[in-house]
Amino acid sequence: MTTETPKPTPATPSRATGALARCAVALALLGAAIQWVHIAHRIRLFIVAYDCRPGVNHLADGFFRDAYLAHAGLMVLSGLALWRLWPVRWERIVACVPLALHILAVIALFVMHREGVLVEYGEFLRKWM
Protein backbone atom coordinates (compact mmCIF):
# COMPACT_ATOMS: atom_id res chain seq x y z
CA MET A 1 0.00 0.00 0.00
CA THR A 2 1.54 3.25 -1.08
CA THR A 3 0.49 6.63 0.19
CA GLU A 4 0.87 9.26 -2.42
CA THR A 5 0.22 12.89 -1.82
CA PRO A 6 -2.64 14.10 -3.97
CA LYS A 7 -1.73 16.44 -6.77
CA PRO A 8 -3.25 19.88 -6.43
CA THR A 9 -6.20 20.53 -8.68
CA PRO A 10 -6.77 23.93 -10.29
CA ALA A 11 -9.27 24.67 -7.53
CA THR A 12 -6.77 24.22 -4.69
CA PRO A 13 -3.49 26.13 -4.50
CA SER A 14 -0.30 24.19 -4.04
CA ARG A 15 1.55 24.64 -0.77
CA ALA A 16 4.29 26.79 -2.26
CA THR A 17 2.03 29.17 -4.15
CA GLY A 18 -0.43 29.30 -1.27
CA ALA A 19 2.37 30.25 1.13
CA LEU A 20 3.69 32.82 -1.32
CA ALA A 21 0.21 34.32 -1.72
CA ARG A 22 -0.18 34.52 2.07
CA CYS A 23 3.17 36.34 2.29
CA ALA A 24 2.00 38.73 -0.43
CA VAL A 25 -1.17 39.45 1.54
CA ALA A 26 0.88 40.08 4.68
CA LEU A 27 3.20 42.46 2.80
CA ALA A 28 0.28 44.34 1.28
CA LEU A 29 -1.38 44.56 4.69
CA LEU A 30 1.82 45.94 6.22
CA GLY A 31 2.06 48.56 3.46
CA ALA A 32 -1.56 49.57 4.01
CA ALA A 33 -1.07 49.82 7.77
CA ILE A 34 1.99 52.04 7.36
CA GLN A 35 0.15 54.32 4.93
CA TRP A 36 -2.89 54.63 7.20
CA VAL A 37 -0.67 55.52 10.18
CA HIS A 38 0.91 58.21 7.99
CA ILE A 39 -2.51 59.51 6.89
CA ALA A 40 -3.70 59.64 10.51
CA HIS A 41 -0.53 61.49 11.53
CA ARG A 42 -1.00 64.04 8.72
CA ILE A 43 -4.64 64.60 9.67
CA ARG A 44 -3.60 65.15 13.29
CA LEU A 45 -0.94 67.65 12.15
CA PHE A 46 -3.50 69.43 9.97
CA ILE A 47 -5.92 69.81 12.88
CA VAL A 48 -3.56 70.38 15.82
CA ALA A 49 -0.41 72.00 14.47
CA TYR A 50 -1.74 73.88 11.45
CA ASP A 51 -5.16 74.95 12.80
CA CYS A 52 -6.96 73.42 9.79
CA ARG A 53 -5.34 75.86 7.35
CA PRO A 54 -5.23 74.38 3.85
CA GLY A 55 -1.98 74.37 1.91
CA VAL A 56 0.35 74.34 4.92
CA ASN A 57 0.74 70.61 5.63
CA HIS A 58 3.44 69.87 3.07
CA LEU A 59 5.27 66.74 1.98
CA ALA A 60 8.29 66.09 -0.22
CA ASP A 61 7.99 66.79 -3.93
CA GLY A 62 6.94 63.64 -5.76
CA PHE A 63 5.26 62.14 -2.69
CA PHE A 64 1.89 61.65 -4.35
CA ARG A 65 3.41 60.04 -7.45
CA ASP A 66 5.42 57.66 -5.27
CA ALA A 67 2.48 56.90 -2.99
CA TYR A 68 0.16 56.17 -5.92
CA LEU A 69 2.76 53.91 -7.54
CA ALA A 70 3.35 52.03 -4.28
CA HIS A 71 -0.39 51.59 -3.76
CA ALA A 72 -0.83 50.41 -7.34
CA GLY A 73 1.94 47.84 -6.93
CA LEU A 74 0.55 46.58 -3.64
CA MET A 75 -2.97 46.45 -5.11
CA VAL A 76 -1.67 44.30 -7.97
CA LEU A 77 0.10 42.09 -5.42
CA SER A 78 -3.10 41.81 -3.38
CA GLY A 79 -5.11 41.05 -6.50
CA LEU A 80 -2.77 38.26 -7.54
CA ALA A 81 -2.86 36.81 -4.04
CA LEU A 82 -6.65 37.08 -4.00
CA TRP A 83 -6.82 35.28 -7.34
CA ARG A 84 -4.57 32.51 -6.02
CA LEU A 85 -6.37 32.18 -2.67
CA TRP A 86 -9.90 32.40 -4.13
CA PRO A 87 -10.96 28.77 -3.49
CA VAL A 88 -10.70 29.02 0.31
CA ARG A 89 -13.38 31.33 1.72
CA TRP A 90 -11.58 32.71 4.80
CA GLU A 91 -8.38 33.32 2.84
CA ARG A 92 -10.40 35.13 0.18
CA ILE A 93 -11.87 37.43 2.82
CA VAL A 94 -8.46 38.08 4.39
CA ALA A 95 -6.96 38.81 0.96
CA CYS A 96 -9.68 41.40 0.26
CA VAL A 97 -8.78 43.46 3.35
CA PRO A 98 -5.46 44.95 2.13
CA LEU A 99 -6.93 45.52 -1.33
CA ALA A 100 -9.80 47.53 0.17
CA LEU A 101 -7.45 49.43 2.49
CA HIS A 102 -5.22 50.45 -0.44
CA ILE A 103 -8.19 51.60 -2.51
CA LEU A 104 -9.46 53.68 0.42
CA ALA A 105 -5.97 55.10 1.04
CA VAL A 106 -5.66 56.23 -2.58
CA ILE A 107 -9.07 57.90 -2.35
CA ALA A 108 -8.12 59.55 0.96
CA LEU A 109 -4.82 60.87 -0.42
CA PHE A 110 -6.53 62.17 -3.55
CA VAL A 111 -9.22 64.00 -1.56
CA MET A 112 -6.70 65.35 0.98
CA HIS A 113 -4.51 66.68 -1.84
CA ARG A 114 -7.43 68.18 -3.72
CA GLU A 115 -8.78 69.93 -0.60
CA GLY A 116 -5.36 71.25 0.44
CA VAL A 117 -4.98 69.15 3.57
CA LEU A 118 -1.76 67.78 2.04
CA VAL A 119 0.39 69.55 -0.52
CA GLU A 120 3.81 68.90 -1.97
CA TYR A 121 6.62 71.25 -0.99
CA GLY A 122 6.67 73.00 -4.37
CA GLU A 123 2.95 73.76 -4.08
CA PHE A 124 3.53 75.08 -0.57
CA LEU A 125 6.28 77.41 -1.78
CA ARG A 126 4.23 78.70 -4.72
CA LYS A 127 1.28 79.46 -2.47
CA TRP A 128 2.96 80.86 0.64
CA MET A 129 6.31 82.29 -0.47
WOZIUR-V216479 format. One record per residue. N is the residue number from 1. RES is the residue in three letters. SS is DSSP state (A for helix, B for strand, O for the rest). PHI is phi as a letter, one per 20 degrees, with the letter a starting at -180 (NA if undefined). PSI is psi as a letter, one per 40 degrees, with the letter a starting at -180 (* if undefined). Layout:
[[N & RES & SS & PHI & PSI] [N & RES & SS & PHI & PSI]]
//
This chain:
[[1 & MET & O & NA & h] [2 & THR & O & d & i] [3 & THR & O & d & h] [4 & GLU & O & d & i] [5 & THR & O & f & h] [6 & PRO & O & f & i] [7 & LYS & O & f & i] [8 & PRO & O & f & h] [9 & THR & O & e & i] [10 & PRO & O & g & d] [11 & ALA & O & e & d] [12 & THR & O & d & h] [13 & PRO & O & f & i] [14 & SER & O & f & i] [15 & ARG & A & f & d] [16 & ALA & A & f & d] [17 & THR & A & f & d] [18 & GLY & A & f & d] [19 & ALA & A & f & d] [20 & LEU & A & f & d] [21 & ALA & A & f & d] [22 & ARG & A & f & d] [23 & CYS & A & f & d] [24 & ALA & A & f & d] [25 & VAL & A & f & d] [26 & ALA & A & f & d] [27 & LEU & A & f & d] [28 & ALA & A & f & d] [29 & LEU & A & f & d] [30 & LEU & A & f & d] [31 & GLY & A & f & d] [32 & ALA & A & f & d] [33 & ALA & A & f & d] [34 & ILE & A & f & d] [35 & GLN & A & f & d] [36 & TRP & A & f & d] [37 & VAL & A & f & d] [38 & HIS & A & f & d] [39 & ILE & A & f & d] [40 & ALA & A & f & d] [41 & HIS & A & f & d] [42 & ARG & A & f & d] [43 & ILE & A & f & d] [44 & ARG & A & f & d] [45 & LEU & A & f & d] [46 & PHE & A & g & d] [47 & ILE & A & f & d] [48 & VAL & A & e & d] [49 & ALA & A & e & d] [50 & TYR & O & d & e] [51 & ASP & O & l & f] [52 & CYS & O & l & f] [53 & ARG & O & e & h] [54 & PRO & O & f & i] [55 & GLY & O & n & e] [56 & VAL & O & d & d] [57 & ASN & O & f & g] [58 & HIS & B & d & i] [59 & LEU & B & c & i] [60 & ALA & O & f & i] [61 & ASP & O & f & h] [62 & GLY & O & n & e] [63 & PHE & A & f & d] [64 & PHE & A & f & d] [65 & ARG & A & g & d] [66 & ASP & A & f & d] [67 & ALA & A & f & d] [68 & TYR & A & f & d] [69 & LEU & A & f & d] [70 & ALA & A & f & d] [71 & HIS & A & f & d] [72 & ALA & A & f & d] [73 & GLY & A & f & d] [74 & LEU & A & f & d] [75 & MET & A & f & d] [76 & VAL & A & f & d] [77 & LEU & A & f & d] [78 & SER & A & f & d] [79 & GLY & A & f & d] [80 & LEU & A & f & d] [81 & ALA & A & f & d] [82 & LEU & A & f & d] [83 & TRP & A & f & d] [84 & ARG & A & f & d] [85 & LEU & A & e & e] [86 & TRP & O & g & d] [87 & PRO & O & f & d] [88 & VAL & O & e & h] [89 & ARG & A & f & d] [90 & TRP & A & f & d] [91 & GLU & A & f & d] [92 & ARG & A & f & d] [93 & ILE & A & f & d] [94 & VAL & A & f & d] [95 & ALA & A & f & d] [96 & CYS & A & f & d] [97 & VAL & A & f & d] [98 & PRO & A & f & d] [99 & LEU & A & f & d] [100 & ALA & A & f & d] [101 & LEU & A & f & d] [102 & HIS & A & f & d] [103 & ILE & A & f & d] [104 & LEU & A & f & d] [105 & ALA & A & f & d] [106 & VAL & A & f & d] [107 & ILE & A & f & d] [108 & ALA & A & f & d] [109 & LEU & A & f & d] [110 & PHE & A & f & d] [111 & VAL & A & f & d] [112 & MET & A & f & d] [113 & HIS & A & f & d] [114 & ARG & A & f & d] [115 & GLU & A & e & e] [116 & GLY & O & n & e] [117 & VAL & O & f & d] [118 & LEU & O & c & h] [119 & VAL & B & c & i] [120 & GLU & B & f & i] [121 & TYR & A & g & d] [122 & GLY & A & f & d] [123 & GLU & A & f & d] [124 & PHE & A & f & d] [125 & LEU & A & f & d] [126 & ARG & A & f & d] [127 & LYS & A & e & d] [128 & TRP & A & d & e] [129 & MET & O & d & *]]
//
